[in-house]
Amino acid sequence: MERWLAKADSHPLAKRETDLTLLLAQNGEAWKKYGQFYEGWTLEEVAELLEAVRAAS
């Protein structure tokens, strides 16, 4: 989890929040763009990451 939050300079947290929200909504386009980064993750794990991103913002 910390690995995803650590690189805020390369991927602003607000953008991550938007991307994660789309992934949780099971947006097909978002999964095409970003799914490879979350391969093997459950939706619960993505939701946990979203909560962590929101807390870090």
VMD Tcl script that draws the C-alpha trace (Angstrom):
set ca {
  {0.00 0.00 0.00}
  {2.76 2.45 0.94}
  {4.43 1.83 -2.40}
  {1.34 3.21 -4.17}
  {1.19 6.28 -1.97}
  {4.93 6.99 -2.00}
  {5.19 8.20 -5.59}
  {2.83 11.16 -5.32}
  {5.14 13.28 -7.49}
  {4.76 10.98 -10.47}
  {1.02 10.48 -10.15}
  {-0.91 13.11 -8.19}
  {-3.15 11.67 -5.49}
  {-6.22 13.44 -6.91}
  {-5.66 11.65 -10.22}
  {-5.19 8.34 -8.41}
  {-8.45 8.89 -6.56}
  {-10.27 9.44 -9.85}
  {-8.68 6.37 -11.45}
  {-9.44 4.14 -8.46}
  {-13.03 5.37 -8.32}
  {-13.45 4.40 -11.98}
  {-11.89 0.99 -11.35}
  {-14.25 0.36 -8.45}
  {-17.18 1.32 -10.66}
  {-15.86 -1.42 -12.96}
  {-15.42 1.06 -15.79}
  {-14.17 -0.95 -18.76}
  {-12.05 1.86 -20.19}
  {-10.31 2.39 -16.84}
  {-9.56 -1.33 -16.58}
  {-8.05 -1.26 -20.09}
  {-5.81 1.68 -19.13}
  {-4.87 0.79 -15.56}
  {-5.86 -2.83 -15.00}
  {-2.36 -4.17 -15.51}
  {-1.24 -2.23 -12.43}
  {-3.86 -3.98 -10.30}
  {-3.63 -7.49 -11.71}
  {-4.43 -9.94 -8.95}
  {-6.05 -7.29 -6.75}
  {-9.57 -7.75 -5.43}
  {-12.09 -4.93 -5.54}
  {-11.82 -4.82 -1.74}
  {-8.07 -4.17 -2.02}
  {-8.66 -1.42 -4.58}
  {-11.23 0.11 -2.21}
  {-8.71 -0.04 0.64}
  {-6.15 1.74 -1.53}
  {-8.73 4.38 -2.44}
  {-9.37 5.00 1.26}
  {-5.62 5.33 1.86}
  {-5.26 7.77 -1.05}
  {-8.13 9.88 0.29}
  {-6.59 9.89 3.76}
  {-3.20 10.98 2.35}
  {-4.67 13.82 0.27}
}
mol new
graphics top color blue
foreach p $ca { graphics top sphere $p radius 0.5 }
foreach p [lrange $ca 0 end-1] q [lrange $ca 1 end] { graphics top cylinder $p $q radius 0.2 }
display resetview
